[in-house]
Amino acid sequence: MTEQVMAAIDGSTFSEGVCDYAAWASLALGAPLTFLHVVDNHPQTAEADLSGHIGLGAREHLLEELAQLDERRARVAREQGRLMLEAARERAIEGGVAEPGTRQRNGTLVETLEELQEEMRLLVIGKRGERAHQDSGHLGSNLERVVRSLRRPILMVPQRFKAPERVMIAFDGSQTARKGVEMLARSPLFEGIPVHVVIVGAETGDNRAQLDWALEVLRGAGHEAEGAIRAGEVEATLRAYKEENAIDLLVMGAYGHSRIRQLLVGSTTTAMLRRARVPVLLLR
């Protein structure tokens, strides 16, 4: 199957942003767009087992009623998902996408995305899902698991769409980061968008050479590019540069082999993504 932009939607307030960013990416990449909704029938909280406190006949009757209730809930969830998918499809068509597709699957989101990742060119997903507290500063647990599990680029998006005008890539000279620069340089997703390359570290000859390489690659591909080397703590330094330069899309390697690696391992990862108010493109 042709690699496509796949957008994971649910009932959260982030789904509109997912729809709009996915439509933007589909048009920019010239790639098909598919909206995905996963019906997770696994219980989210443990329910008390009262079967030992009632008689055998009552127990059998109760279990039958619970099974019927579960089936009714599953039917409602499937129908809600179908309506969400149709609304997303109509929104993407209004945004200029010719024939967006829809898919509904049963299971868990992470397992489903792992199964479908060979079909993906890009996954678009919201910062939190419908079961996360909307005022929470935390990331959705699904997002963290997806980032660690998938080998495809992931675009984490906020609630509201804004067409990117300035992109920043966090660069450390690692193999992952170099692949990210090369991918960014040749990708139509960022055509005509100025790119900022930022190295967090000391002003050394090696860092300067790494930065010059990245700028040469980007400029050679026709991008307007500028770079900076900043000393400081990684997450805070990148956040400050983003705010100073009105960056509205951040590109990061999911796993590297230097200080940037800390951004997607453990608490620093969570802090960077949690505080992000702009889309973050995570590369593997």
Contacts in CASP RR format, 6 or more apart in sequence:
PFRMAT RR
TARGET T0000
AUTHOR 0000-0000-0000
METHOD contacts of the structure
MODEL  1
MTEQVMAAIDGSTFSEGVCDYAAWASLALGAPLTFLHVVDNHPQTAEADL
SGHIGLGAREHLLEELAQLDERRARVAREQGRLMLEAARERAIEGGVAEP
GTRQRNGTLVETLEELQEEMRLLVIGKRGERAHQDSGHLGSNLERVVRSL
RRPILMVPQRFKAPERVMIAFDGSQTARKGVEMLARSPLFEGIPVHVVIV
GAETGDNRAQLDWALEVLRGAGHEAEGAIRAGEVEATLRAYKEENAIDLL
VMGAYGHSRIRQLLVGSTTTAMLRRARVPVLLLR
1 119 0 8 1.000
2 31 0 8 1.000
2 32 0 8 1.000
3 31 0 8 1.000
3 119 0 8 1.000
3 120 0 8 1.000
3 121 0 8 1.000
4 26 0 8 1.000
4 31 0 8 1.000
4 32 0 8 1.000
4 33 0 8 1.000
4 34 0 8 1.000
4 119 0 8 1.000
4 120 0 8 1.000
4 121 0 8 1.000
5 22 0 8 1.000
5 25 0 8 1.000
5 26 0 8 1.000
5 29 0 8 1.000
5 31 0 8 1.000
5 32 0 8 1.000
5 33 0 8 1.000
5 34 0 8 1.000
5 120 0 8 1.000
5 121 0 8 1.000
5 122 0 8 1.000
5 124 0 8 1.000
6 22 0 8 1.000
6 33 0 8 1.000
6 34 0 8 1.000
6 35 0 8 1.000
6 36 0 8 1.000
6 113 0 8 1.000
6 116 0 8 1.000
6 119 0 8 1.000
6 120 0 8 1.000
6 122 0 8 1.000
6 123 0 8 1.000
6 124 0 8 1.000
7 18 0 8 1.000
7 19 0 8 1.000
7 21 0 8 1.000
7 22 0 8 1.000
7 33 0 8 1.000
7 34 0 8 1.000
7 35 0 8 1.000
7 36 0 8 1.000
7 88 0 8 1.000
7 123 0 8 1.000
7 124 0 8 1.000
7 125 0 8 1.000
8 18 0 8 1.000
8 36 0 8 1.000
8 37 0 8 1.000
8 38 0 8 1.000
8 109 0 8 1.000
8 113 0 8 1.000
8 123 0 8 1.000
8 124 0 8 1.000
8 125 0 8 1.000
8 126 0 8 1.000
9 15 0 8 1.000
9 18 0 8 1.000
9 19 0 8 1.000
9 35 0 8 1.000
9 36 0 8 1.000
9 37 0 8 1.000
9 84 0 8 1.000
9 85 0 8 1.000
9 88 0 8 1.000
10 37 0 8 1.000
10 38 0 8 1.000
10 84 0 8 1.000
10 129 0 8 1.000
10 130 0 8 1.000
11 80 0 8 1.000
11 84 0 8 1.000
11 129 0 8 1.000
11 130 0 8 1.000
12 126 0 8 1.000
12 128 0 8 1.000
12 129 0 8 1.000
12 130 0 8 1.000
12 132 0 8 1.000
12 134 0 8 1.000
13 134 0 8 1.000
13 159 0 8 1.000
14 126 0 8 1.000
14 127 0 8 1.000
14 128 0 8 1.000
14 129 0 8 1.000
14 157 0 8 1.000
14 158 0 8 1.000
14 159 0 8 1.000
15 84 0 8 1.000
15 88 0 8 1.000
15 126 0 8 1.000
16 91 0 8 1.000
16 159 0 8 1.000
16 160 0 8 1.000
16 161 0 8 1.000
17 126 0 8 1.000
17 157 0 8 1.000
17 158 0 8 1.000
17 159 0 8 1.000
17 160 0 8 1.000
17 161 0 8 1.000
18 124 0 8 1.000
18 125 0 8 1.000
18 126 0 8 1.000
18 157 0 8 1.000
19 35 0 8 1.000
19 88 0 8 1.000
19 91 0 8 1.000
19 92 0 8 1.000
20 91 0 8 1.000
20 95 0 8 1.000
20 161 0 8 1.000
21 124 0 8 1.000
21 155 0 8 1.000
21 157 0 8 1.000
21 161 0 8 1.000
21 279 0 8 1.000
22 33 0 8 1.000
22 35 0 8 1.000
22 92 0 8 1.000
22 124 0 8 1.000
23 33 0 8 1.000
23 91 0 8 1.000
23 92 0 8 1.000
23 95 0 8 1.000
23 96 0 8 1.000
23 97 0 8 1.000
23 100 0 8 1.000
24 161 0 8 1.000
24 163 0 8 1.000
25 31 0 8 1.000
25 33 0 8 1.000
25 122 0 8 1.000
25 124 0 8 1.000
25 155 0 8 1.000
25 189 0 8 1.000
26 32 0 8 1.000
26 33 0 8 1.000
26 92 0 8 1.000
26 97 0 8 1.000
26 100 0 8 1.000
27 96 0 8 1.000
27 97 0 8 1.000
28 188 0 8 1.000
28 189 0 8 1.000
28 191 0 8 1.000
29 121 0 8 1.000
29 122 0 8 1.000
29 187 0 8 1.000
29 188 0 8 1.000
29 189 0 8 1.000
30 188 0 8 1.000
31 121 0 8 1.000
31 122 0 8 1.000
32 99 0 8 1.000
32 100 0 8 1.000
32 101 0 8 1.000
33 92 0 8 1.000
33 97 0 8 1.000
33 100 0 8 1.000
33 101 0 8 1.000
34 100 0 8 1.000
34 101 0 8 1.000
34 102 0 8 1.000
34 103 0 8 1.000
35 85 0 8 1.000
35 88 0 8 1.000
35 89 0 8 1.000
35 92 0 8 1.000
35 100 0 8 1.000
35 101 0 8 1.000
35 102 0 8 1.000
35 103 0 8 1.000
36 102 0 8 1.000
36 103 0 8 1.000
36 104 0 8 1.000
36 105 0 8 1.000
36 112 0 8 1.000
36 113 0 8 1.000
36 116 0 8 1.000
37 81 0 8 1.000
37 82 0 8 1.000
37 84 0 8 1.000
37 85 0 8 1.000
37 102 0 8 1.000
37 103 0 8 1.000
37 104 0 8 1.000
37 105 0 8 1.000
38 104 0 8 1.000
38 105 0 8 1.000
38 106 0 8 1.000
38 107 0 8 1.000
38 108 0 8 1.000
38 109 0 8 1.000
38 112 0 8 1.000
39 74 0 8 1.000
39 77 0 8 1.000
39 78 0 8 1.000
39 81 0 8 1.000
39 104 0 8 1.000
39 105 0 8 1.000
39 106 0 8 1.000
39 107 0 8 1.000
40 106 0 8 1.000
40 107 0 8 1.000
40 108 0 8 1.000
40 109 0 8 1.000
41 70 0 8 1.000
41 74 0 8 1.000
41 77 0 8 1.000
41 106 0 8 1.000
41 107 0 8 1.000
42 107 0 8 1.000
42 108 0 8 1.000
44 131 0 8 1.000
50 62 0 8 1.000
51 59 0 8 1.000
51 62 0 8 1.000
51 63 0 8 1.000
52 59 0 8 1.000
54 62 0 8 1.000
78 104 0 8 1.000
81 104 0 8 1.000
82 104 0 8 1.000
85 102 0 8 1.000
85 103 0 8 1.000
85 104 0 8 1.000
86 102 0 8 1.000
88 100 0 8 1.000
88 102 0 8 1.000
89 100 0 8 1.000
89 101 0 8 1.000
89 102 0 8 1.000
92 100 0 8 1.000
93 100 0 8 1.000
105 112 0 8 1.000
109 142 0 8 1.000
109 146 0 8 1.000
110 142 0 8 1.000
110 145 0 8 1.000
110 146 0 8 1.000
110 149 0 8 1.000
113 123 0 8 1.000
113 146 0 8 1.000
113 149 0 8 1.000
113 150 0 8 1.000
114 149 0 8 1.000
114 150 0 8 1.000
117 123 0 8 1.000
117 150 0 8 1.000
117 151 0 8 1.000
117 152 0 8 1.000
120 150 0 8 1.000
120 152 0 8 1.000
121 152 0 8 1.000
121 153 0 8 1.000
122 152 0 8 1.000
122 153 0 8 1.000
122 154 0 8 1.000
122 155 0 8 1.000
122 189 0 8 1.000
123 146 0 8 1.000
123 150 0 8 1.000
123 152 0 8 1.000
123 153 0 8 1.000
123 154 0 8 1.000
123 155 0 8 1.000
124 154 0 8 1.000
124 155 0 8 1.000
124 157 0 8 1.000
125 143 0 8 1.000
125 146 0 8 1.000
125 154 0 8 1.000
125 155 0 8 1.000
125 156 0 8 1.000
125 157 0 8 1.000
126 143 0 8 1.000
126 156 0 8 1.000
126 157 0 8 1.000
126 158 0 8 1.000
127 139 0 8 1.000
127 140 0 8 1.000
127 143 0 8 1.000
127 156 0 8 1.000
127 157 0 8 1.000
127 158 0 8 1.000
127 159 0 8 1.000
127 273 0 8 1.000
127 276 0 8 1.000
128 134 0 8 1.000
128 136 0 8 1.000
128 138 0 8 1.000
128 139 0 8 1.000
128 140 0 8 1.000
128 143 0 8 1.000
129 140 0 8 1.000
129 142 0 8 1.000
129 143 0 8 1.000
132 138 0 8 1.000
132 140 0 8 1.000
132 141 0 8 1.000
137 274 0 8 1.000
138 270 0 8 1.000
138 274 0 8 1.000
139 270 0 8 1.000
139 273 0 8 1.000
139 274 0 8 1.000
143 156 0 8 1.000
143 273 0 8 1.000
144 269 0 8 1.000
144 270 0 8 1.000
146 154 0 8 1.000
147 154 0 8 1.000
147 254 0 8 1.000
147 264 0 8 1.000
147 269 0 8 1.000
147 282 0 8 1.000
150 284 0 8 1.000
151 284 0 8 1.000
152 284 0 8 1.000
153 183 0 8 1.000
153 281 0 8 1.000
153 282 0 8 1.000
153 283 0 8 1.000
153 284 0 8 1.000
154 254 0 8 1.000
154 281 0 8 1.000
154 282 0 8 1.000
155 279 0 8 1.000
155 280 0 8 1.000
155 281 0 8 1.000
155 282 0 8 1.000
156 273 0 8 1.000
156 276 0 8 1.000
156 279 0 8 1.000
156 280 0 8 1.000
156 281 0 8 1.000
156 282 0 8 1.000
157 279 0 8 1.000
158 276 0 8 1.000
158 277 0 8 1.000
158 278 0 8 1.000
158 279 0 8 1.000
162 248 0 8 1.000
164 190 0 8 1.000
164 193 0 8 1.000
164 248 0 8 1.000
164 249 0 8 1.000
164 279 0 8 1.000
165 193 0 8 1.000
165 194 0 8 1.000
165 246 0 8 1.000
165 248 0 8 1.000
166 193 0 8 1.000
166 194 0 8 1.000
166 196 0 8 1.000
166 245 0 8 1.000
166 246 0 8 1.000
166 247 0 8 1.000
166 248 0 8 1.000
166 249 0 8 1.000
167 184 0 8 1.000
167 190 0 8 1.000
167 193 0 8 1.000
167 194 0 8 1.000
167 195 0 8 1.000
167 196 0 8 1.000
167 247 0 8 1.000
167 248 0 8 1.000
167 249 0 8 1.000
167 250 0 8 1.000
167 251 0 8 1.000
168 195 0 8 1.000
168 196 0 8 1.000
168 197 0 8 1.000
168 198 0 8 1.000
168 238 0 8 1.000
168 241 0 8 1.000
168 242 0 8 1.000
168 245 0 8 1.000
168 247 0 8 1.000
168 249 0 8 1.000
168 250 0 8 1.000
168 251 0 8 1.000
169 177 0 8 1.000
169 180 0 8 1.000
169 181 0 8 1.000
169 184 0 8 1.000
169 195 0 8 1.000
169 196 0 8 1.000
169 197 0 8 1.000
169 198 0 8 1.000
169 214 0 8 1.000
169 250 0 8 1.000
169 251 0 8 1.000
169 252 0 8 1.000
170 177 0 8 1.000
170 198 0 8 1.000
170 200 0 8 1.000
170 234 0 8 1.000
170 238 0 8 1.000
170 250 0 8 1.000
170 251 0 8 1.000
170 252 0 8 1.000
170 253 0 8 1.000
170 260 0 8 1.000
170 263 0 8 1.000
171 177 0 8 1.000
171 181 0 8 1.000
171 197 0 8 1.000
171 198 0 8 1.000
171 199 0 8 1.000
171 210 0 8 1.000
171 211 0 8 1.000
171 214 0 8 1.000
171 260 0 8 1.000
172 199 0 8 1.000
172 200 0 8 1.000
172 210 0 8 1.000
172 256 0 8 1.000
172 258 0 8 1.000
172 259 0 8 1.000
172 260 0 8 1.000
173 199 0 8 1.000
173 210 0 8 1.000
173 214 0 8 1.000
173 258 0 8 1.000
174 256 0 8 1.000
174 257 0 8 1.000
174 258 0 8 1.000
174 260 0 8 1.000
174 261 0 8 1.000
175 256 0 8 1.000
175 257 0 8 1.000
176 253 0 8 1.000
176 254 0 8 1.000
176 255 0 8 1.000
176 256 0 8 1.000
176 257 0 8 1.000
176 283 0 8 1.000
176 284 0 8 1.000
177 253 0 8 1.000
177 256 0 8 1.000
177 260 0 8 1.000
178 213 0 8 1.000
178 214 0 8 1.000
179 283 0 8 1.000
180 251 0 8 1.000
180 253 0 8 1.000
180 283 0 8 1.000
181 197 0 8 1.000
181 214 0 8 1.000
181 217 0 8 1.000
181 218 0 8 1.000
182 217 0 8 1.000
183 283 0 8 1.000
184 190 0 8 1.000
184 195 0 8 1.000
184 218 0 8 1.000
184 251 0 8 1.000
185 217 0 8 1.000
185 218 0 8 1.000
185 220 0 8 1.000
185 221 0 8 1.000
185 223 0 8 1.000
186 221 0 8 1.000
190 223 0 8 1.000
192 223 0 8 1.000
192 224 0 8 1.000
193 223 0 8 1.000
193 249 0 8 1.000
194 223 0 8 1.000
194 224 0 8 1.000
194 225 0 8 1.000
194 226 0 8 1.000
195 218 0 8 1.000
195 223 0 8 1.000
195 224 0 8 1.000
195 225 0 8 1.000
195 226 0 8 1.000
196 225 0 8 1.000
196 226 0 8 1.000
196 227 0 8 1.000
196 228 0 8 1.000
196 241 0 8 1.000
196 245 0 8 1.000
196 247 0 8 1.000
197 211 0 8 1.000
197 214 0 8 1.000
197 215 0 8 1.000
197 218 0 8 1.000
197 225 0 8 1.000
197 226 0 8 1.000
197 227 0 8 1.000
197 228 0 8 1.000
198 227 0 8 1.000
198 228 0 8 1.000
198 229 0 8 1.000
198 230 0 8 1.000
198 237 0 8 1.000
198 238 0 8 1.000
198 241 0 8 1.000
199 207 0 8 1.000
199 210 0 8 1.000
199 211 0 8 1.000
199 228 0 8 1.000
199 229 0 8 1.000
199 230 0 8 1.000
200 230 0 8 1.000
200 231 0 8 1.000
200 232 0 8 1.000
200 233 0 8 1.000
200 234 0 8 1.000
200 237 0 8 1.000
200 238 0 8 1.000
200 259 0 8 1.000
200 260 0 8 1.000
201 207 0 8 1.000
201 229 0 8 1.000
201 230 0 8 1.000
201 231 0 8 1.000
201 232 0 8 1.000
201 259 0 8 1.000
202 229 0 8 1.000
202 231 0 8 1.000
203 229 0 8 1.000
203 231 0 8 1.000
207 229 0 8 1.000
208 229 0 8 1.000
211 227 0 8 1.000
211 228 0 8 1.000
211 229 0 8 1.000
214 225 0 8 1.000
214 227 0 8 1.000
215 225 0 8 1.000
215 226 0 8 1.000
215 227 0 8 1.000
218 225 0 8 1.000
219 225 0 8 1.000
228 241 0 8 1.000
230 237 0 8 1.000
230 240 0 8 1.000
230 241 0 8 1.000
231 237 0 8 1.000
234 259 0 8 1.000
234 260 0 8 1.000
234 262 0 8 1.000
234 263 0 8 1.000
234 268 0 8 1.000
235 263 0 8 1.000
235 268 0 8 1.000
235 271 0 8 1.000
235 272 0 8 1.000
235 275 0 8 1.000
238 250 0 8 1.000
238 272 0 8 1.000
239 272 0 8 1.000
239 275 0 8 1.000
241 247 0 8 1.000
242 250 0 8 1.000
242 278 0 8 1.000
247 278 0 8 1.000
248 278 0 8 1.000
248 279 0 8 1.000
249 278 0 8 1.000
249 279 0 8 1.000
249 280 0 8 1.000
249 281 0 8 1.000
250 276 0 8 1.000
250 278 0 8 1.000
250 279 0 8 1.000
250 280 0 8 1.000
250 281 0 8 1.000
251 280 0 8 1.000
251 281 0 8 1.000
251 283 0 8 1.000
252 260 0 8 1.000
252 263 0 8 1.000
252 264 0 8 1.000
252 272 0 8 1.000
252 280 0 8 1.000
252 281 0 8 1.000
252 282 0 8 1.000
252 283 0 8 1.000
253 260 0 8 1.000
253 263 0 8 1.000
253 264 0 8 1.000
253 282 0 8 1.000
253 283 0 8 1.000
253 284 0 8 1.000
254 264 0 8 1.000
254 282 0 8 1.000
254 283 0 8 1.000
254 284 0 8 1.000
255 261 0 8 1.000
255 264 0 8 1.000
255 265 0 8 1.000
255 284 0 8 1.000
262 268 0 8 1.000
262 269 0 8 1.000
263 269 0 8 1.000
263 272 0 8 1.000
264 282 0 8 1.000
272 280 0 8 1.000
273 280 0 8 1.000
END
